[in-house]
Amino acid sequence: SSGINAEWPLRPGADKNSSELSSLKQNMKSSAQAIMKSVKLNPLATENLIKLQQDREYLQDLIAECLEEVSQEGSFEGLIRATVEEREKKNKLQETILREEDARKNVRALQRQLLELKKSKEIEMQSRNEMIAHLKDQLQETRAKTTMERKYIEKECQVQKVMKNKQCQMTEAELQAELENLQIQLEEENKVNKETEMWVKKHHDQLQEKVEYWMDKYEREVDQKSEELSGLKGSKANILLKLQELTLKYQEYEEVVMEDRAQKRKKYRLRLCVDTTA
């Protein structure tokens, strides 16, 4: 800075510009150190080389403009403005980097959450797959059991059908034999009925005569017995009258006897009294 001040006298306010120039030098020095550090860490990176070339070209242009301004106007306000602009750009870039860092942190957190969600979903999916496999096994077992039961039921039904057919055949034979037996019995009964009918027709007249004879005899005997009953009823009435008369006579005799006994007792008592006094 002393060389520049010696060759080109500065305008008033040069102290302020000198301090800003010192700050600019310090910023350029720190920027150059950062660039060199980045190049040392990765010297073959294409982006670093391109950035270094761009910064070198920009610095050359900036120095040329600054020298022209110093030679013509004796100031380096353009350099200061460029420094301020670069500082603002750097601050914005730093803010952008910070936002990118926050975004990366958020992305990493979201990735962790996604990984955890993926693991939980995998665990849930595995559990579901195990449940599906278990249900498939149960379904297969149920199908096998159902098939066995169906076959057993079909065999049981076939056996019962065969047994029923045999029973029906036996029952049919028995019924046929019974039907034949009943037909024979029916023929015999019809024969007996015909013979009975013929016998009844043959003896019907004789039986009719006997019936008339016994009816006449019955009527005569009934009349005779009615007359005898009437006679007995009359005799009964006479006997009842005689019995009443005898009853009256008996009562009269009994009264006489009782009076006689009473008199005899009285006489006996009088005689006893006389004997006692004598």
JODA-V621260 format. One record per backbone hydrogen bond with DSSP energy under -0.5 kcal/mol. NH is the residue of the N-H (numbers start at 1). CO is the residue of the C=O. Records with the same first field share a line. If there is no record, write none. Layout:
NH->CO + CO
This chain:
5->1
6->2
7->3
8->4
9->7
11->74
14->11
17->13
18->14
19->15
20->16
21->17
22->18
23->19
24->20
25->21
26->22
27->23
28->24
29->25
30->26
31->27
32->28
33->29
34->30
35->31
36->32
37->33
38->34
39->35
40->36
41->37
42->38
43->40
45->42
49->45
50->46
51->47
52->48
53->49
54->50
55->51
56->52
57->53
58->54
59->55
60->56
61->57
62->58
63->59
64->60
65->61
66->62
67->63
68->64
69->65
70->66
71->67
72->68
73->69
74->69 + 70
75->69
80->76
81->77
82->78
83->79
84->80
85->81
86->82
87->83
88->84
89->85
90->86
91->87
92->88
93->89
94->90
95->91
96->92
97->93
98->94
99->95
100->96
101->97
102->98
103->99
104->100
105->101
106->102
107->103
108->104
109->105
110->106
111->107
112->108
113->109
114->110
115->111
116->112
117->113
118->114
119->115
120->116
121->117
122->118
123->119
124->120
125->121
126->122
127->123
128->124
129->125
130->126
131->127
132->128
133->129
134->130
135->131
136->132
137->133
138->134
139->135
140->136
141->137
142->138
143->139
144->140
145->141
146->142
147->143
148->144
149->145
150->146
151->147
152->148
153->149
154->150
155->151
156->152
157->153
158->154
159->155
160->156
161->157
162->158
163->159
164->160
165->161
166->162
167->163
168->164
169->165
170->166
171->167
172->168
173->169
174->170
175->171
176->172
177->173
178->174
179->175
180->176
181->177
182->178
183->179
184->180
185->181
186->182
187->183
188->184
189->185
190->186
191->187
192->188
193->189
194->190
195->191
196->192
197->193
198->194
199->195
200->196
201->197
202->198
203->199
204->200
207->203
208->204
209->205
210->206
211->207
212->208
213->209
214->210
215->211
216->212
217->213
218->214
219->215
220->216
221->217
222->218
223->219
224->220
225->221
226->222
227->223
228->224
229->225
230->226
231->227
232->228
233->229
234->230
235->231
236->232
237->233
238->234
239->235
240->236
241->237
242->238
243->239
244->240
245->241
246->242
247->243
248->244
249->245
250->246
251->247
252->248
253->249
254->250
255->251
256->252
257->253
258->254
259->255
260->256
261->257
262->258
263->259
264->260
265->261
266->262
267->263
268->264
269->265
270->266
271->267
272->268
273->269
274->270
275->271
276->272
277->273
278->274
